[in-house]
Amino acid sequence: MPGKRLSELAALVGGTVRGEGSATITGAAPLGEAGPGDVSFAAGKKHAGLISKTRAAAVVVRDAGGAPDGLNLILVENPEIAFARILGVLRPQTLPAPGVHPGAEVHPGAKLGAGVSVQAFAVVEDGASVGDRTVLFPGAYVGRGAEIGPDCVIYPGVAIREGCRIGARVIIHCNSVIGSDGFGYARDRAKYIKMPQAGIVRIGDDVEIGACVTIDRATMGETVVGRGTKIDNLVQIAHNVKVGEDTVLVAQAAIAGSARVGSRVQVGGQSGVNGHISIGDDVGIGARSGVAQDVPPRSIYTGYPAIPHADWLRAQNVYSKLPELKKKIAELEKRIAELEADKAEKE
């Protein structure tokens, strides 16, 4: 592919060049794998030992400390964000051309916006609408009356069930399901009676949903994922959950029915959130935690059951000493028994 001058990339991210601004950049790679023509980035201690050995043509950094003389640099405030923008220019995503593939099925009652691409074996049902420039990859399914906003990318095997609402610039990766029935049943003595799931799912603008994610429709009303939220692979969001804006749910996290998760929350991998509880804004939940009760805003909870992180650290410190404490207790019990025996003899 044609390269970009280092000075062009620096201008793109508002950075300053140290070195040869006319250097041609043709690719991007991690510091340890980069070669001539590649740009990389370094941020924090994890990259400190690599920057002096890299063969990259240029590195995006916050400051020149540790960089050898002769290595071209782009100096910016946030190297990771700058590198993400550069990578988007050097490796732009290629999407299918607009149009409806002959092998797709689009109901006459469906509405397609301008520049929409519907690939082979994708299905758009009656009353559904697909916004301008949105792409439906092969095998995607858009149910009756569902709405998808503009500039979305719906990858193969995704199912967006009837009535659900997807905002603008949403990305949904392979085999995720939006709007399956919630897990709702009424107990009738020894049997379970299915509770009809009459609600929908509403996904806000600029949300990205990983592969094999399941977001259940509400029993009544809406299951909501707020604007800008990012959901990793294999996450489960149950019926009537409300997730705020710019929240991150890491792989295999599960949110039980009717829970409330605030904005700018980070939920670690394999964590579980109990139903009908509330997690405040700006909260961190550690990996493999079990959240069983409300969590106040601007706090960090860890463990199973989840407790304030500082308390969890203290508990872990004690936990590591349990074998030693058990031994000391056994010694004390033995000593007490000896003292009591001596006392009994004297009496």
C-alpha positions as CSV (number, residue, x, y, z in Angstrom):
1,M,0.0,0.0,0.0
2,P,1.2,3.6,-0.5
3,G,2.9,4.9,2.6
4,K,2.4,8.1,4.6
5,R,5.1,10.6,5.6
6,L,5.8,10.6,9.3
7,S,5.0,14.4,9.3
8,E,1.6,13.6,7.9
9,L,0.9,11.1,10.6
10,A,2.1,13.5,13.3
11,A,-0.2,16.2,11.9
12,L,-3.1,13.8,12.0
13,V,-2.7,13.3,15.8
14,G,-1.5,16.7,16.7
15,G,2.0,15.5,17.5
16,T,5.5,16.7,17.1
17,V,8.2,14.9,15.1
18,R,11.6,14.2,16.5
19,G,13.8,13.0,13.7
20,E,13.1,12.7,9.9
21,G,9.6,13.9,9.1
22,S,10.0,12.8,5.5
23,A,10.4,9.1,6.5
24,T,7.8,6.9,4.8
25,I,5.6,4.7,7.0
26,T,3.9,1.8,5.3
27,G,2.7,-0.3,8.2
28,A,2.2,-0.7,11.9
29,A,3.4,-3.3,14.4
30,P,4.1,-3.9,18.1
31,L,7.5,-2.7,19.3
32,G,9.1,-6.1,19.4
33,E,7.9,-7.1,15.9
34,A,8.2,-3.8,14.0
35,G,10.6,-3.5,11.1
36,P,11.7,-0.8,8.7
37,G,8.7,1.1,7.4
38,D,6.6,0.3,10.5
39,V,5.3,2.7,13.2
40,S,4.7,1.5,16.7
41,F,3.9,3.1,20.1
42,A,5.3,2.9,23.6
43,A,3.3,3.8,26.7
44,G,4.3,3.0,30.3
45,K,6.8,0.6,31.9
46,K,5.7,-2.4,29.9
47,H,7.3,-0.9,26.8
48,A,10.4,0.7,28.5
49,G,12.7,-2.3,27.7
50,L,11.6,-2.7,24.1
51,I,12.0,0.8,22.7
52,S,15.8,0.7,22.9
53,K,15.8,-2.5,20.8
54,T,13.0,-1.8,18.3
55,R,13.6,-1.9,14.5
56,A,10.6,0.3,13.9
57,A,10.9,3.3,11.5
58,A,9.1,5.5,14.1
59,V,7.5,5.2,17.5
60,V,4.7,7.2,19.0
61,V,5.6,8.3,22.6
62,R,4.7,10.8,25.2
63,D,8.4,11.8,25.8
64,A,11.7,10.9,24.4
65,G,13.1,9.4,27.6
66,G,14.6,6.0,26.9
67,A,14.5,6.3,23.1
68,P,17.8,5.9,21.4
69,D,19.3,8.7,19.3
70,G,18.4,8.2,15.6
71,L,15.0,6.7,16.3
72,N,12.2,8.8,14.8
73,L,9.5,9.7,17.2
74,I,6.0,11.3,17.3
75,L,5.6,13.1,20.6
76,V,2.0,13.2,21.8
77,E,0.1,13.5,25.1
78,N,-1.6,10.0,24.8
79,P,0.4,7.6,22.6
80,E,-2.2,4.8,22.6
81,I,-5.0,7.0,21.4
82,A,-2.7,8.6,18.8
83,F,-1.6,5.2,17.6
84,A,-5.2,4.0,17.2
85,R,-5.9,7.0,14.9
86,I,-2.8,6.3,12.9
87,L,-3.6,2.6,12.6
88,G,-7.1,3.6,11.2
89,V,-5.3,5.5,8.4
90,L,-2.7,2.9,7.6
91,R,-5.2,-0.1,7.8
92,P,-8.6,1.3,6.9
93,Q,-11.5,-1.2,7.2
94,T,-12.8,-2.4,3.8
95,L,-16.5,-2.9,3.8
96,P,-18.7,-4.4,1.0
97,A,-20.1,-2.2,-1.7
98,P,-23.6,-0.9,-1.4
99,G,-26.4,-3.0,-2.9
100,V,-28.5,-6.1,-2.2
101,H,-27.0,-9.4,-3.0
102,P,-29.3,-11.7,-5.1
103,G,-29.1,-14.3,-2.4
104,A,-30.4,-12.0,0.3
105,E,-34.0,-11.8,1.3
106,V,-35.4,-8.4,1.9
107,H,-39.2,-8.2,2.5
108,P,-41.1,-5.7,0.3
109,G,-42.3,-4.0,3.4
110,A,-38.7,-3.4,4.7
111,K,-37.1,0.0,4.3
112,L,-33.4,0.3,3.3
113,G,-31.6,3.6,3.5
114,A,-29.2,5.0,1.0
115,G,-25.9,3.1,0.4
116,V,-27.0,0.1,2.4
117,S,-25.2,-3.2,1.7
118,V,-27.1,-6.5,2.3
119,Q,-24.9,-9.5,1.7
120,A,-25.8,-13.1,0.7
121,F,-28.3,-15.0,2.9
122,A,-29.0,-11.9,5.0
123,V,-32.7,-11.5,5.9
124,V,-34.6,-8.3,6.5
125,E,-38.2,-8.9,7.6
126,D,-41.4,-6.9,7.1
127,G,-41.5,-3.5,8.7
128,A,-37.8,-3.5,9.5
129,S,-35.7,-0.4,8.6
130,V,-31.9,-0.2,8.0
131,G,-30.2,3.2,8.1
132,D,-28.0,4.8,5.5
133,R,-24.6,3.2,4.8
134,T,-25.2,0.3,7.2
135,V,-23.7,-3.1,6.2
136,L,-25.4,-6.5,6.8
137,F,-22.9,-9.2,6.4
138,P,-23.9,-12.7,5.2
139,G,-26.3,-14.5,7.4
140,A,-27.4,-11.5,9.4
141,Y,-31.0,-11.4,10.4
142,V,-33.2,-8.3,11.1
143,G,-36.5,-9.2,12.5
144,R,-40.0,-7.8,11.9
145,G,-40.2,-4.1,12.8
146,A,-36.6,-3.8,14.0
147,E,-34.8,-0.6,13.4
148,I,-31.0,-0.1,12.7
149,G,-29.5,3.3,12.5
150,P,-27.0,4.7,10.0
151,D,-23.4,3.6,9.6
152,C,-23.7,0.4,11.5
153,V,-21.8,-2.8,10.8
154,I,-23.6,-6.1,11.5
155,Y,-21.3,-9.1,11.0
156,P,-22.2,-12.6,9.9
157,G,-24.7,-14.6,12.0
158,V,-26.0,-11.7,14.0
159,A,-29.7,-11.8,14.9
160,I,-31.5,-8.6,15.7
161,R,-34.9,-9.8,16.7
162,E,-38.3,-8.3,16.1
163,G,-38.9,-4.7,17.4
164,C,-35.4,-4.1,18.7
165,R,-33.8,-0.7,18.2
166,I,-30.1,-0.2,17.2
167,G,-28.6,3.3,17.2
168,A,-26.1,4.9,14.9
169,R,-22.5,3.7,14.3
170,V,-23.1,0.5,16.2
171,I,-20.8,-2.5,15.5
172,I,-22.1,-6.0,16.3
173,H,-19.7,-9.0,15.9
174,C,-20.4,-12.5,14.7
175,N,-23.2,-14.6,16.1
176,S,-24.5,-12.2,18.7
177,V,-28.2,-12.2,19.5
178,I,-30.1,-9.0,20.3
179,G,-33.6,-9.5,21.6
180,S,-33.9,-13.2,22.6
181,D,-36.6,-13.9,25.1
182,G,-35.7,-13.1,28.6
183,F,-35.4,-16.0,31.1
184,G,-38.8,-15.4,32.7
185,Y,-41.1,-18.1,34.1
186,A,-43.9,-18.3,36.7
187,R,-43.9,-21.2,39.1
188,D,-47.1,-23.2,39.2
189,R,-46.5,-25.9,41.8
190,A,-44.1,-28.3,40.2
191,K,-44.2,-26.7,36.7
192,Y,-42.8,-23.5,35.2
193,I,-45.1,-21.4,33.0
194,K,-43.4,-19.2,30.4
195,M,-43.8,-15.5,31.0
196,P,-44.3,-13.8,27.6
197,Q,-41.4,-11.4,26.8
198,A,-43.2,-8.5,25.2
199,G,-40.5,-5.8,25.5
200,I,-37.6,-4.9,23.3
201,V,-33.8,-4.1,23.4
202,R,-32.6,-0.6,22.7
203,I,-28.9,-0.1,21.9
204,G,-27.5,3.4,21.9
205,D,-25.2,5.1,19.4
206,D,-21.5,4.2,19.1
207,V,-21.9,0.9,21.0
208,E,-19.7,-2.0,20.1
209,I,-20.8,-5.6,20.9
210,G,-18.4,-8.5,20.6
211,A,-18.9,-12.0,19.3
212,C,-21.5,-14.4,20.8
213,V,-23.1,-11.8,23.1
214,T,-26.7,-12.3,24.2
215,I,-28.9,-9.3,25.2
216,D,-32.4,-10.4,26.1
217,R,-35.5,-8.4,25.4
218,A,-37.4,-7.0,28.3
219,T,-40.4,-8.7,29.8
220,M,-42.2,-5.4,29.4
221,G,-40.5,-2.1,28.4
222,E,-36.9,-2.1,27.4
223,T,-33.5,-3.7,28.0
224,V,-31.1,-0.7,27.4
225,V,-27.4,-0.4,26.6
226,G,-26.3,3.2,26.7
227,R,-24.3,5.3,24.2
228,G,-20.7,4.4,23.8
229,T,-20.7,1.3,25.8
230,K,-18.3,-1.5,24.8
231,I,-19.2,-5.2,25.3
232,D,-16.6,-7.9,25.0
233,N,-17.3,-11.5,23.7
234,L,-19.5,-13.9,25.5
235,V,-21.3,-11.4,27.7
236,Q,-24.9,-12.1,28.9
237,I,-27.3,-9.2,29.6
238,A,-30.6,-10.3,30.9
239,H,-34.1,-8.9,30.5
240,N,-34.9,-5.4,31.7
241,V,-31.2,-4.6,32.5
242,K,-30.2,-0.9,32.1
243,V,-26.6,-0.3,31.3
244,G,-25.4,3.3,31.2
245,E,-23.1,5.2,28.9
246,D,-19.4,4.5,28.2
247,T,-19.4,1.4,30.3
248,V,-17.1,-1.6,29.6
249,L,-18.3,-5.2,30.1
250,V,-15.4,-7.7,29.8
251,A,-15.7,-11.2,28.4
252,Q,-18.0,-13.7,30.2
253,A,-19.5,-11.1,32.5
254,A,-23.2,-11.7,33.2
255,I,-25.8,-9.2,34.3
256,A,-28.9,-10.7,35.8
257,G,-32.5,-9.4,35.2
258,S,-33.5,-5.9,36.1
259,A,-30.1,-4.9,37.4
260,R,-28.9,-1.3,36.9
261,V,-25.3,-0.6,35.8
262,G,-24.3,3.0,35.7
263,S,-22.1,5.0,33.3
264,R,-18.4,4.7,33.0
265,V,-18.4,1.4,34.9
266,Q,-15.8,-1.3,34.2
267,V,-17.0,-4.9,34.9
268,G,-14.1,-7.4,34.9
269,G,-14.2,-10.7,33.1
270,Q,-16.2,-13.6,34.4
271,S,-18.0,-11.4,36.9
272,G,-21.6,-11.8,37.8
273,V,-24.1,-9.1,38.8
274,N,-27.2,-10.1,40.8
275,G,-30.6,-9.2,39.6
276,H,-32.5,-6.1,40.8
277,I,-29.4,-4.4,42.2
278,S,-27.8,-1.1,41.3
279,I,-24.2,-0.3,40.5
280,G,-23.4,3.4,40.5
281,D,-21.5,5.5,38.1
282,D,-17.7,5.3,37.8
283,V,-17.4,2.0,39.5
284,G,-14.8,-0.8,39.0
285,I,-15.7,-4.4,39.4
286,G,-12.7,-6.8,39.6
287,A,-12.5,-9.9,37.5
288,R,-14.4,-13.0,38.7
289,S,-16.3,-11.0,41.3
290,G,-19.9,-11.7,42.4
291,V,-21.8,-8.6,43.0
292,A,-24.7,-9.4,45.3
293,Q,-25.7,-6.0,46.6
294,D,-25.9,-2.3,45.5
295,V,-22.5,-0.7,44.8
296,P,-22.1,3.1,45.5
297,P,-20.7,5.4,42.9
298,R,-17.0,6.0,42.5
299,S,-15.9,2.8,44.2
300,I,-14.0,-0.4,43.4
301,Y,-15.4,-3.8,44.5
302,T,-13.7,-7.2,44.2
303,G,-14.2,-10.8,45.3
304,Y,-16.9,-13.3,45.8
305,P,-19.1,-11.9,47.2
306,A,-17.8,-8.6,46.1
307,I,-16.6,-6.2,48.9
308,P,-14.7,-2.9,48.8
309,H,-11.3,-3.5,47.2
310,A,-9.3,-2.3,50.2
311,D,-11.2,-4.7,52.4
312,W,-10.6,-7.5,49.9
313,L,-6.8,-6.8,49.9
314,R,-6.7,-7.0,53.6
315,A,-8.7,-10.3,53.5
316,Q,-6.3,-11.7,51.0
317,N,-3.4,-10.8,53.2
318,V,-5.0,-12.8,56.0
319,Y,-5.9,-15.7,53.7
320,S,-2.3,-16.2,52.7
321,K,-1.4,-16.6,56.4
322,L,-4.2,-19.1,57.3
323,P,-1.9,-22.2,57.4
324,E,0.5,-20.4,59.7
325,L,-2.4,-19.1,61.9
326,K,-4.0,-22.6,62.0
327,K,-0.7,-24.0,63.3
328,K,-0.4,-21.3,65.9
329,I,-4.0,-21.9,67.1
330,A,-3.3,-25.7,67.4
331,E,-0.2,-24.9,69.5
332,L,-2.3,-22.5,71.7
333,E,-5.0,-25.1,72.1
334,K,-2.5,-27.7,73.1
335,R,-0.8,-25.3,75.6
336,I,-4.2,-24.3,77.1
337,A,-5.1,-28.0,77.5
338,E,-1.8,-28.6,79.3
339,L,-2.4,-25.6,81.6
340,E,-5.9,-26.8,82.4
341,A,-4.6,-30.2,83.1
342,D,-1.9,-28.8,85.5
343,K,-4.6,-26.7,87.2
344,A,-6.8,-29.7,87.7
345,E,-4.0,-31.8,89.3
346,K,-3.2,-29.0,91.7
347,E,-6.9,-28.7,92.7
